[in-house]
Amino acid sequence: MFREATERDLLPLMELEREANRSALAHVFPAERYPFPADDVLARWRLVLDEPSAEVLVADDPDDDADGLVAYAAYDDDTLRHLAVRPDHWGRGLATAAIETVLHAMDLRGSTAASLWVLQENHRARRFYEYLGWRPTDEVREAPWPPYPLEMVYTRLIVQSER
C-alpha cells in the first residue's frame, strides 16, 4: 500500500498537504487571511526527502494516473513528523495503516516510544491520535506558519514485536 517517496513525489506531497490543510485546518489558517505557503512547504519537503534520517512513505491514488497521492507519512527514528490523507479518502483506514507502518519501522530501529507534534486546535486529529493510544504531554511550541498557532506533543509507547 505504501511506498518510499521519490523526488517525483515532491510536488504531489505539497499538493496533498495543501488539500488536507484546507479541509482540516481552515478554522486555524483561513485561506483568505493566510494563504497556503506553497513555496515554503515545497522547500521543506525537499529538505525532508534529502534528510538521511527521515523516511517518507506515500500511497498512490489507484484511480489516478497523474501521480496523485492519497496519503503520506514522514518519520525518523522516533518521531512521526508529517501525516496526511486526502479528504476524499478520510475514513478508509489510510491514516491508521500509515501509523501502524511507521510504528513498526520505529520498532525495528529499536525505538520504544514515539512522538508527534499536532496543532492544539486540530481537534479531529487529536481525537484520532487519542483513539489510537497516543497521549498528550505538556510540551508546546508555536507552529512555523502564520498565525503561529500552538502545537503540542503526543507520545505513544511502541509495542515491541518479535524481532
CNS distance restraints for C-alpha pairs under 8 A (distance, minus, plus):
assign (resid   1 and name CA) (resid  59 and name CA) 6.01 0.50 0.50
assign (resid   1 and name CA) (resid  60 and name CA) 7.99 0.50 0.50
assign (resid   2 and name CA) (resid  57 and name CA) 5.81 0.50 0.50
assign (resid   2 and name CA) (resid  58 and name CA) 5.28 0.50 0.50
assign (resid   2 and name CA) (resid  59 and name CA) 4.76 0.50 0.50
assign (resid   2 and name CA) (resid  60 and name CA) 7.73 0.50 0.50
assign (resid   2 and name CA) (resid  98 and name CA) 7.73 0.50 0.50
assign (resid   3 and name CA) (resid  57 and name CA) 5.36 0.50 0.50
assign (resid   3 and name CA) (resid  58 and name CA) 5.51 0.50 0.50
assign (resid   3 and name CA) (resid  59 and name CA) 6.53 0.50 0.50
assign (resid   4 and name CA) (resid  55 and name CA) 7.33 0.50 0.50
assign (resid   4 and name CA) (resid  56 and name CA) 5.85 0.50 0.50
assign (resid   4 and name CA) (resid  57 and name CA) 4.62 0.50 0.50
assign (resid   4 and name CA) (resid  58 and name CA) 6.28 0.50 0.50
assign (resid   5 and name CA) (resid   9 and name CA) 5.95 0.50 0.50
assign (resid   5 and name CA) (resid  49 and name CA) 7.62 0.50 0.50
assign (resid   5 and name CA) (resid  56 and name CA) 5.47 0.50 0.50
assign (resid   5 and name CA) (resid  57 and name CA) 5.48 0.50 0.50
assign (resid   5 and name CA) (resid  58 and name CA) 5.82 0.50 0.50
assign (resid   6 and name CA) (resid  10 and name CA) 7.25 0.50 0.50
assign (resid   6 and name CA) (resid  49 and name CA) 7.42 0.50 0.50
assign (resid   7 and name CA) (resid  46 and name CA) 7.93 0.50 0.50
assign (resid   7 and name CA) (resid  49 and name CA) 7.41 0.50 0.50
assign (resid   9 and name CA) (resid  13 and name CA) 5.91 0.50 0.50
assign (resid   9 and name CA) (resid  67 and name CA) 7.54 0.50 0.50
assign (resid  10 and name CA) (resid  14 and name CA) 6.62 0.50 0.50
assign (resid  10 and name CA) (resid  42 and name CA) 6.96 0.50 0.50
assign (resid  10 and name CA) (resid  45 and name CA) 6.54 0.50 0.50
assign (resid  10 and name CA) (resid  46 and name CA) 6.72 0.50 0.50
assign (resid  11 and name CA) (resid  15 and name CA) 6.17 0.50 0.50
assign (resid  11 and name CA) (resid  42 and name CA) 6.89 0.50 0.50
assign (resid  12 and name CA) (resid  16 and name CA) 6.00 0.50 0.50
assign (resid  12 and name CA) (resid  67 and name CA) 6.94 0.50 0.50
assign (resid  12 and name CA) (resid  68 and name CA) 6.34 0.50 0.50
assign (resid  12 and name CA) (resid  69 and name CA) 6.36 0.50 0.50
assign (resid  13 and name CA) (resid  17 and name CA) 6.19 0.50 0.50
assign (resid  13 and name CA) (resid  45 and name CA) 7.39 0.50 0.50
assign (resid  13 and name CA) (resid  69 and name CA) 7.32 0.50 0.50
assign (resid  13 and name CA) (resid  72 and name CA) 7.47 0.50 0.50
assign (resid  14 and name CA) (resid  18 and name CA) 6.17 0.50 0.50
assign (resid  14 and name CA) (resid  38 and name CA) 6.89 0.50 0.50
assign (resid  14 and name CA) (resid  41 and name CA) 6.29 0.50 0.50
assign (resid  14 and name CA) (resid  42 and name CA) 5.65 0.50 0.50
assign (resid  14 and name CA) (resid  45 and name CA) 7.27 0.50 0.50
assign (resid  15 and name CA) (resid  19 and name CA) 6.20 0.50 0.50
assign (resid  16 and name CA) (resid  20 and name CA) 6.07 0.50 0.50
assign (resid  16 and name CA) (resid  69 and name CA) 6.75 0.50 0.50
assign (resid  16 and name CA) (resid  70 and name CA) 7.31 0.50 0.50
assign (resid  16 and name CA) (resid  71 and name CA) 7.59 0.50 0.50
assign (resid  16 and name CA) (resid  84 and name CA) 7.46 0.50 0.50
assign (resid  16 and name CA) (resid  85 and name CA) 7.57 0.50 0.50
assign (resid  16 and name CA) (resid  86 and name CA) 6.22 0.50 0.50
assign (resid  17 and name CA) (resid  21 and name CA) 5.98 0.50 0.50
assign (resid  17 and name CA) (resid  84 and name CA) 6.60 0.50 0.50
assign (resid  18 and name CA) (resid  22 and name CA) 6.09 0.50 0.50
assign (resid  18 and name CA) (resid  36 and name CA) 6.68 0.50 0.50
assign (resid  18 and name CA) (resid  38 and name CA) 7.63 0.50 0.50
assign (resid  19 and name CA) (resid  23 and name CA) 6.51 0.50 0.50
assign (resid  19 and name CA) (resid  86 and name CA) 6.75 0.50 0.50
assign (resid  19 and name CA) (resid  87 and name CA) 7.40 0.50 0.50
assign (resid  20 and name CA) (resid  24 and name CA) 5.97 0.50 0.50
assign (resid  20 and name CA) (resid  25 and name CA) 7.88 0.50 0.50
assign (resid  20 and name CA) (resid  84 and name CA) 6.53 0.50 0.50
assign (resid  20 and name CA) (resid  85 and name CA) 6.63 0.50 0.50
assign (resid  20 and name CA) (resid  86 and name CA) 5.61 0.50 0.50
assign (resid  20 and name CA) (resid  87 and name CA) 5.92 0.50 0.50
assign (resid  21 and name CA) (resid  25 and name CA) 5.01 0.50 0.50
assign (resid  21 and name CA) (resid  26 and name CA) 6.85 0.50 0.50
assign (resid  22 and name CA) (resid  26 and name CA) 5.26 0.50 0.50
assign (resid  22 and name CA) (resid  29 and name CA) 7.96 0.50 0.50
assign (resid  22 and name CA) (resid  31 and name CA) 7.50 0.50 0.50
assign (resid  23 and name CA) (resid  87 and name CA) 6.85 0.50 0.50
assign (resid  24 and name CA) (resid 122 and name CA) 7.40 0.50 0.50
assign (resid  24 and name CA) (resid 124 and name CA) 7.80 0.50 0.50
assign (resid  25 and name CA) (resid  29 and name CA) 5.99 0.50 0.50
assign (resid  25 and name CA) (resid  30 and name CA) 7.80 0.50 0.50
assign (resid  25 and name CA) (resid 122 and name CA) 6.77 0.50 0.50
assign (resid  26 and name CA) (resid  30 and name CA) 4.81 0.50 0.50
assign (resid  26 and name CA) (resid  31 and name CA) 6.87 0.50 0.50
assign (resid  28 and name CA) (resid 121 and name CA) 7.03 0.50 0.50
assign (resid  28 and name CA) (resid 149 and name CA) 7.49 0.50 0.50
assign (resid  29 and name CA) (resid  33 and name CA) 7.40 0.50 0.50
assign (resid  29 and name CA) (resid  34 and name CA) 5.65 0.50 0.50
assign (resid  29 and name CA) (resid  35 and name CA) 7.76 0.50 0.50
assign (resid  29 and name CA) (resid 146 and name CA) 7.80 0.50 0.50
assign (resid  29 and name CA) (resid 147 and name CA) 7.30 0.50 0.50
assign (resid  30 and name CA) (resid  34 and name CA) 5.73 0.50 0.50
assign (resid  30 and name CA) (resid  35 and name CA) 7.53 0.50 0.50
assign (resid  31 and name CA) (resid  35 and name CA) 4.74 0.50 0.50
assign (resid  31 and name CA) (resid  36 and name CA) 6.76 0.50 0.50
assign (resid  34 and name CA) (resid 146 and name CA) 6.84 0.50 0.50
assign (resid  34 and name CA) (resid 147 and name CA) 7.57 0.50 0.50
assign (resid  37 and name CA) (resid  41 and name CA) 6.08 0.50 0.50
assign (resid  37 and name CA) (resid 145 and name CA) 7.92 0.50 0.50
assign (resid  38 and name CA) (resid  42 and name CA) 5.94 0.50 0.50
assign (resid  39 and name CA) (resid  43 and name CA) 6.18 0.50 0.50
assign (resid  40 and name CA) (resid  44 and name CA) 6.16 0.50 0.50
assign (resid  41 and name CA) (resid  45 and name CA) 6.18 0.50 0.50
assign (resid  42 and name CA) (resid  46 and name CA) 6.30 0.50 0.50
assign (resid  43 and name CA) (resid  47 and name CA) 6.41 0.50 0.50
assign (resid  44 and name CA) (resid  48 and name CA) 6.25 0.50 0.50
assign (resid  45 and name CA) (resid  49 and name CA) 6.04 0.50 0.50
assign (resid  46 and name CA) (resid  50 and name CA) 6.18 0.50 0.50
assign (resid  47 and name CA) (resid  51 and name CA) 6.04 0.50 0.50
assign (resid  48 and name CA) (resid  54 and name CA) 6.33 0.50 0.50
assign (resid  48 and name CA) (resid  55 and name CA) 7.91 0.50 0.50
assign (resid  48 and name CA) (resid  56 and name CA) 7.82 0.50 0.50
assign (resid  49 and name CA) (resid  54 and name CA) 7.10 0.50 0.50
assign (resid  49 and name CA) (resid  55 and name CA) 7.30 0.50 0.50
assign (resid  49 and name CA) (resid  56 and name CA) 6.84 0.50 0.50
assign (resid  53 and name CA) (resid  76 and name CA) 5.69 0.50 0.50
assign (resid  53 and name CA) (resid  77 and name CA) 7.28 0.50 0.50
assign (resid  54 and name CA) (resid  74 and name CA) 6.86 0.50 0.50
assign (resid  54 and name CA) (resid  75 and name CA) 5.58 0.50 0.50
assign (resid  54 and name CA) (resid  76 and name CA) 4.57 0.50 0.50
assign (resid  54 and name CA) (resid  77 and name CA) 7.80 0.50 0.50
assign (resid  55 and name CA) (resid  74 and name CA) 5.53 0.50 0.50
assign (resid  55 and name CA) (resid  75 and name CA) 5.42 0.50 0.50
assign (resid  55 and name CA) (resid  76 and name CA) 6.16 0.50 0.50
assign (resid  56 and name CA) (resid  72 and name CA) 7.03 0.50 0.50
assign (resid  56 and name CA) (resid  73 and name CA) 5.78 0.50 0.50
assign (resid  56 and name CA) (resid  74 and name CA) 4.21 0.50 0.50
assign (resid  56 and name CA) (resid  75 and name CA) 6.58 0.50 0.50
assign (resid  57 and name CA) (resid  72 and name CA) 5.49 0.50 0.50
assign (resid  57 and name CA) (resid  73 and name CA) 5.24 0.50 0.50
assign (resid  57 and name CA) (resid  74 and name CA) 6.21 0.50 0.50
assign (resid  58 and name CA) (resid  69 and name CA) 6.79 0.50 0.50
assign (resid  58 and name CA) (resid  70 and name CA) 7.68 0.50 0.50
assign (resid  58 and name CA) (resid  71 and name CA) 5.65 0.50 0.50
assign (resid  58 and name CA) (resid  72 and name CA) 4.29 0.50 0.50
assign (resid  58 and name CA) (resid  73 and name CA) 6.58 0.50 0.50
assign (resid  59 and name CA) (resid  69 and name CA) 5.74 0.50 0.50
assign (resid  59 and name CA) (resid  70 and name CA) 5.67 0.50 0.50
assign (resid  59 and name CA) (resid  71 and name CA) 5.12 0.50 0.50
assign (resid  59 and name CA) (resid  72 and name CA) 6.30 0.50 0.50
assign (resid  60 and name CA) (resid  64 and name CA) 7.94 0.50 0.50
assign (resid  60 and name CA) (resid  67 and name CA) 7.05 0.50 0.50
assign (resid  60 and name CA) (resid  68 and name CA) 6.02 0.50 0.50
assign (resid  60 and name CA) (resid  69 and name CA) 4.43 0.50 0.50
assign (resid  60 and name CA) (resid  70 and name CA) 5.77 0.50 0.50
assign (resid  60 and name CA) (resid  71 and name CA) 7.36 0.50 0.50
assign (resid  61 and name CA) (resid  65 and name CA) 7.87 0.50 0.50
assign (resid  61 and name CA) (resid  67 and name CA) 7.64 0.50 0.50
assign (resid  61 and name CA) (resid  68 and name CA) 5.45 0.50 0.50
assign (resid  61 and name CA) (resid  69 and name CA) 5.21 0.50 0.50
assign (resid  61 and name CA) (resid  70 and name CA) 5.38 0.50 0.50
assign (resid  64 and name CA) (resid  68 and name CA) 5.84 0.50 0.50
assign (resid  69 and name CA) (resid  86 and name CA) 7.65 0.50 0.50
assign (resid  70 and name CA) (resid  85 and name CA) 5.62 0.50 0.50
assign (resid  70 and name CA) (resid  86 and name CA) 4.98 0.50 0.50
assign (resid  70 and name CA) (resid  89 and name CA) 6.79 0.50 0.50
assign (resid  71 and name CA) (resid  83 and name CA) 7.50 0.50 0.50
assign (resid  71 and name CA) (resid  84 and name CA) 5.51 0.50 0.50
assign (resid  71 and name CA) (resid  85 and name CA) 4.24 0.50 0.50
assign (resid  71 and name CA) (resid  86 and name CA) 6.14 0.50 0.50
assign (resid  71 and name CA) (resid  94 and name CA) 6.87 0.50 0.50
assign (resid  71 and name CA) (resid  95 and name CA) 7.44 0.50 0.50
assign (resid  72 and name CA) (resid  82 and name CA) 7.49 0.50 0.50
assign (resid  72 and name CA) (resid  83 and name CA) 5.64 0.50 0.50
assign (resid  72 and name CA) (resid  84 and name CA) 5.56 0.50 0.50
assign (resid  72 and name CA) (resid  85 and name CA) 6.71 0.50 0.50
assign (resid  72 and name CA) (resid  98 and name CA) 7.44 0.50 0.50
assign (resid  73 and name CA) (resid  80 and name CA) 7.33 0.50 0.50
assign (resid  73 and name CA) (resid  81 and name CA) 7.47 0.50 0.50
assign (resid  73 and name CA) (resid  82 and name CA) 5.44 0.50 0.50
assign (resid  73 and name CA) (resid  83 and name CA) 4.46 0.50 0.50
assign (resid  73 and name CA) (resid  84 and name CA) 6.79 0.50 0.50
assign (resid  73 and name CA) (resid  98 and name CA) 6.25 0.50 0.50
assign (resid  73 and name CA) (resid  99 and name CA) 7.62 0.50 0.50
assign (resid  73 and name CA) (resid 102 and name CA) 7.60 0.50 0.50
assign (resid  74 and name CA) (resid  80 and name CA) 6.17 0.50 0.50
assign (resid  74 and name CA) (resid  81 and name CA) 5.33 0.50 0.50
assign (resid  74 and name CA) (resid  82 and name CA) 4.96 0.50 0.50
assign (resid  74 and name CA) (resid  83 and name CA) 6.58 0.50 0.50
assign (resid  75 and name CA) (resid  79 and name CA) 5.51 0.50 0.50
assign (resid  75 and name CA) (resid  80 and name CA) 4.45 0.50 0.50
assign (resid  75 and name CA) (resid  81 and name CA) 5.04 0.50 0.50
assign (resid  75 and name CA) (resid  82 and name CA) 6.99 0.50 0.50
assign (resid  75 and name CA) (resid 102 and name CA) 7.02 0.50 0.50
assign (resid  76 and name CA) (resid  80 and name CA) 6.84 0.50 0.50
assign (resid  76 and name CA) (resid  81 and name CA) 7.46 0.50 0.50
assign (resid  76 and name CA) (resid 106 and name CA) 7.69 0.50 0.50
assign (resid  77 and name CA) (resid 106 and name CA) 5.59 0.50 0.50
assign (resid  77 and name CA) (resid 109 and name CA) 6.60 0.50 0.50
assign (resid  77 and name CA) (resid 111 and name CA) 6.74 0.50 0.50
assign (resid  78 and name CA) (resid 106 and name CA) 6.09 0.50 0.50
assign (resid  78 and name CA) (resid 111 and name CA) 6.10 0.50 0.50
assign (resid  78 and name CA) (resid 113 and name CA) 6.59 0.50 0.50
assign (resid  78 and name CA) (resid 114 and name CA) 4.73 0.50 0.50
assign (resid  78 and name CA) (resid 115 and name CA) 6.41 0.50 0.50
assign (resid  79 and name CA) (resid 114 and name CA) 5.45 0.50 0.50
assign (resid  79 and name CA) (resid 115 and name CA) 4.82 0.50 0.50
assign (resid  79 and name CA) (resid 116 and name CA) 5.58 0.50 0.50
assign (resid  80 and name CA) (resid 102 and name CA) 7.46 0.50 0.50
assign (resid  80 and name CA) (resid 114 and name CA) 7.15 0.50 0.50
assign (resid  80 and name CA) (resid 115 and name CA) 6.23 0.50 0.50
assign (resid  80 and name CA) (resid 116 and name CA) 5.07 0.50 0.50
assign (resid  80 and name CA) (resid 117 and name CA) 7.93 0.50 0.50
assign (resid  81 and name CA) (resid 116 and name CA) 6.16 0.50 0.50
assign (resid  81 and name CA) (resid 117 and name CA) 7.24 0.50 0.50
assign (resid  83 and name CA) (resid  95 and name CA) 7.37 0.50 0.50
assign (resid  83 and name CA) (resid  98 and name CA) 7.98 0.50 0.50
assign (resid  84 and name CA) (resid  95 and name CA) 7.15 0.50 0.50
assign (resid  85 and name CA) (resid  89 and name CA) 6.53 0.50 0.50
assign (resid  85 and name CA) (resid  90 and name CA) 6.37 0.50 0.50
assign (resid  85 and name CA) (resid  94 and name CA) 6.91 0.50 0.50
assign (resid  85 and name CA) (resid  95 and name CA) 6.48 0.50 0.50
assign (resid  86 and name CA) (resid  90 and name CA) 6.64 0.50 0.50
assign (resid  89 and name CA) (resid  94 and name CA) 7.74 0.50 0.50
assign (resid  90 and name CA) (resid  94 and name CA) 7.55 0.50 0.50
assign (resid  93 and name CA) (resid  97 and name CA) 6.10 0.50 0.50
assign (resid  94 and name CA) (resid  98 and name CA) 6.05 0.50 0.50
assign (resid  95 and name CA) (resid  99 and name CA) 6.17 0.50 0.50
assign (resid  96 and name CA) (resid 100 and name CA) 6.15 0.50 0.50
assign (resid  97 and name CA) (resid 101 and name CA) 6.10 0.50 0.50
assign (resid  98 and name CA) (resid 102 and name CA) 6.16 0.50 0.50
assign (resid  99 and name CA) (resid 103 and name CA) 6.02 0.50 0.50
assign (resid 100 and name CA) (resid 104 and name CA) 6.08 0.50 0.50
assign (resid 101 and name CA) (resid 105 and name CA) 6.30 0.50 0.50
assign (resid 102 and name CA) (resid 106 and name CA) 6.18 0.50 0.50
assign (resid 103 and name CA) (resid 107 and name CA) 6.08 0.50 0.50
assign (resid 103 and name CA) (resid 114 and name CA) 7.50 0.50 0.50
assign (resid 103 and name CA) (resid 158 and name CA) 6.53 0.50 0.50
assign (resid 104 and name CA) (resid 108 and name CA) 6.29 0.50 0.50
assign (resid 104 and name CA) (resid 161 and name CA) 7.91 0.50 0.50
assign (resid 105 and name CA) (resid 109 and name CA) 6.38 0.50 0.50
assign (resid 106 and name CA) (resid 110 and name CA) 6.48 0.50 0.50
assign (resid 106 and name CA) (resid 111 and name CA) 5.46 0.50 0.50
assign (resid 106 and name CA) (resid 112 and name CA) 7.98 0.50 0.50
assign (resid 106 and name CA) (resid 114 and name CA) 7.82 0.50 0.50
assign (resid 107 and name CA) (resid 111 and name CA) 5.16 0.50 0.50
assign (resid 107 and name CA) (resid 112 and name CA) 6.64 0.50 0.50
assign (resid 107 and name CA) (resid 158 and name CA) 6.59 0.50 0.50
assign (resid 107 and name CA) (resid 159 and name CA) 7.73 0.50 0.50
assign (resid 107 and name CA) (resid 160 and name CA) 6.31 0.50 0.50
assign (resid 107 and name CA) (resid 161 and name CA) 7.19 0.50 0.50
assign (resid 108 and name CA) (resid 163 and name CA) 7.24 0.50 0.50
assign (resid 111 and name CA) (resid 158 and name CA) 7.26 0.50 0.50
assign (resid 112 and name CA) (resid 157 and name CA) 6.01 0.50 0.50
assign (resid 112 and name CA) (resid 158 and name CA) 5.10 0.50 0.50
assign (resid 112 and name CA) (resid 159 and name CA) 7.47 0.50 0.50
assign (resid 112 and name CA) (resid 160 and name CA) 7.34 0.50 0.50
assign (resid 113 and name CA) (resid 155 and name CA) 6.93 0.50 0.50
assign (resid 113 and name CA) (resid 156 and name CA) 5.63 0.50 0.50
assign (resid 113 and name CA) (resid 157 and name CA) 4.26 0.50 0.50
assign (resid 113 and name CA) (resid 158 and name CA) 5.08 0.50 0.50
assign (resid 114 and name CA) (resid 155 and name CA) 5.53 0.50 0.50
assign (resid 114 and name CA) (resid 156 and name CA) 5.30 0.50 0.50
assign (resid 114 and name CA) (resid 157 and name CA) 6.29 0.50 0.50
assign (resid 114 and name CA) (resid 158 and name CA) 6.70 0.50 0.50
assign (resid 115 and name CA) (resid 153 and name CA) 6.62 0.50 0.50
assign (resid 115 and name CA) (resid 154 and name CA) 5.50 0.50 0.50
assign (resid 115 and name CA) (resid 155 and name CA) 4.27 0.50 0.50
assign (resid 115 and name CA) (resid 156 and name CA) 6.41 0.50 0.50
assign (resid 116 and name CA) (resid 153 and name CA) 5.58 0.50 0.50
assign (resid 116 and name CA) (resid 154 and name CA) 5.37 0.50 0.50
assign (resid 116 and name CA) (resid 155 and name CA) 6.57 0.50 0.50
assign (resid 117 and name CA) (resid 151 and name CA) 6.02 0.50 0.50
assign (resid 117 and name CA) (resid 152 and name CA) 5.37 0.50 0.50
assign (resid 117 and name CA) (resid 153 and name CA) 4.59 0.50 0.50
assign (resid 117 and name CA) (resid 154 and name CA) 6.34 0.50 0.50
assign (resid 118 and name CA) (resid 122 and name CA) 6.97 0.50 0.50
assign (resid 118 and name CA) (resid 125 and name CA) 7.59 0.50 0.50
assign (resid 118 and name CA) (resid 126 and name CA) 7.29 0.50 0.50
assign (resid 118 and name CA) (resid 151 and name CA) 5.19 0.50 0.50
assign (resid 118 and name CA) (resid 152 and name CA) 5.48 0.50 0.50
assign (resid 118 and name CA) (resid 153 and name CA) 6.50 0.50 0.50
assign (resid 118 and name CA) (resid 154 and name CA) 7.47 0.50 0.50
assign (resid 119 and name CA) (resid 143 and name CA) 7.65 0.50 0.50
assign (resid 119 and name CA) (resid 149 and name CA) 7.01 0.50 0.50
assign (resid 119 and name CA) (resid 150 and name CA) 5.90 0.50 0.50
assign (resid 119 and name CA) (resid 151 and name CA) 4.08 0.50 0.50
assign (resid 119 and name CA) (resid 152 and name CA) 6.17 0.50 0.50
assign (resid 120 and name CA) (resid 126 and name CA) 7.84 0.50 0.50
assign (resid 120 and name CA) (resid 149 and name CA) 7.74 0.50 0.50
assign (resid 120 and name CA) (resid 150 and name CA) 5.91 0.50 0.50
assign (resid 120 and name CA) (resid 151 and name CA) 5.39 0.50 0.50
assign (resid 120 and name CA) (resid 152 and name CA) 6.08 0.50 0.50
assign (resid 121 and name CA) (resid 150 and name CA) 7.95 0.50 0.50
assign (resid 122 and name CA) (resid 126 and name CA) 6.25 0.50 0.50
assign (resid 123 and name CA) (resid 127 and name CA) 6.10 0.50 0.50
assign (resid 124 and name CA) (resid 128 and name CA) 6.28 0.50 0.50
assign (resid 125 and name CA) (resid 129 and name CA) 6.11 0.50 0.50
assign (resid 126 and name CA) (resid 130 and name CA) 6.09 0.50 0.50
assign (resid 127 and name CA) (resid 131 and name CA) 6.07 0.50 0.50
assign (resid 128 and name CA) (resid 132 and name CA) 6.43 0.50 0.50
assign (resid 129 and name CA) (resid 133 and name CA) 6.47 0.50 0.50
assign (resid 129 and name CA) (resid 134 and name CA) 5.24 0.50 0.50
assign (resid 129 and name CA) (resid 135 and name CA) 7.73 0.50 0.50
assign (resid 130 and name CA) (resid 134 and name CA) 4.80 0.50 0.50
assign (resid 130 and name CA) (resid 135 and name CA) 6.03 0.50 0.50
assign (resid 133 and name CA) (resid 156 and name CA) 6.40 0.50 0.50
assign (resid 134 and name CA) (resid 154 and name CA) 5.88 0.50 0.50
assign (resid 134 and name CA) (resid 155 and name CA) 5.34 0.50 0.50
assign (resid 134 and name CA) (resid 156 and name CA) 4.66 0.50 0.50
assign (resid 135 and name CA) (resid 154 and name CA) 5.15 0.50 0.50
assign (resid 135 and name CA) (resid 155 and name CA) 5.34 0.50 0.50
assign (resid 135 and name CA) (resid 156 and name CA) 6.31 0.50 0.50
assign (resid 136 and name CA) (resid 152 and name CA) 7.29 0.50 0.50
assign (resid 136 and name CA) (resid 153 and name CA) 5.98 0.50 0.50
assign (resid 136 and name CA) (resid 154 and name CA) 4.28 0.50 0.50
assign (resid 136 and name CA) (resid 155 and name CA) 6.50 0.50 0.50
assign (resid 137 and name CA) (resid 152 and name CA) 7.12 0.50 0.50
assign (resid 137 and name CA) (resid 153 and name CA) 5.60 0.50 0.50
assign (resid 137 and name CA) (resid 154 and name CA) 5.80 0.50 0.50
assign (resid 137 and name CA) (resid 155 and name CA) 7.27 0.50 0.50
assign (resid 138 and name CA) (resid 152 and name CA) 7.22 0.50 0.50
assign (resid 138 and name CA) (resid 153 and name CA) 7.28 0.50 0.50
assign (resid 139 and name CA) (resid 152 and name CA) 5.73 0.50 0.50
assign (resid 139 and name CA) (resid 153 and name CA) 5.69 0.50 0.50
assign (resid 140 and name CA) (resid 150 and name CA) 6.42 0.50 0.50
assign (resid 140 and name CA) (resid 151 and name CA) 5.47 0.50 0.50
assign (resid 140 and name CA) (resid 152 and name CA) 4.38 0.50 0.50
assign (resid 140 and name CA) (resid 153 and name CA) 6.55 0.50 0.50
assign (resid 141 and name CA) (resid 150 and name CA) 5.56 0.50 0.50
assign (resid 141 and name CA) (resid 151 and name CA) 5.41 0.50 0.50
assign (resid 141 and name CA) (resid 152 and name CA) 6.63 0.50 0.50
assign (resid 142 and name CA) (resid 148 and name CA) 5.33 0.50 0.50
assign (resid 142 and name CA) (resid 149 and name CA) 5.64 0.50 0.50
assign (resid 142 and name CA) (resid 150 and name CA) 4.55 0.50 0.50
assign (resid 142 and name CA) (resid 151 and name CA) 5.95 0.50 0.50
assign (resid 143 and name CA) (resid 148 and name CA) 4.79 0.50 0.50
assign (resid 143 and name CA) (resid 149 and name CA) 5.51 0.50 0.50
assign (resid 143 and name CA) (resid 150 and name CA) 5.80 0.50 0.50
assign (resid 143 and name CA) (resid 151 and name CA) 5.92 0.50 0.50
assign (resid 144 and name CA) (resid 148 and name CA) 6.01 0.50 0.50
assign (resid 145 and name CA) (resid 149 and name CA) 7.97 0.50 0.50
